[in-house]
């Protein structure tokens, strides 16, 4: 199967293997991570979309961030 650099996800598996192989092991630390960690994503909304989002949030008694999160969950369920 050939890769299409215009449509395939980037980076591809193996893209950094050579770079990782050159790393000195004393500079590599393994961490289990924090299962309670969260990720904050900033969404940019402009113009009439800002007012529309504010109206939707107010009508639902939610914050604009909650409305965006609902949209993402609904879209994810529709795509499944």
Steps between C-alpha positions, in 0.01 A plus 500: 500500500645839405489811715340819377666799672201719413233292669671259744525597866828660594728380652490140385605208722876463473566858389716569805650154558847600376499814718389305807767234442770771515387627843726422791301283747612713795288785359186290486266479798187286516200643681171324565307823460212637700166324446325809639667737254285712273557663163397857426430586137442859397237542230489818295152622403446826316229737388138390501607153617602653836156652550332180382702291747418741783128484418501120489690478829270747673189321374632171636624650827855388422836654426618535140769241578233251612309555176814435291575185703142376435542565129820293498339212690195504270719508187712214635190286563366579152832400342514168687 
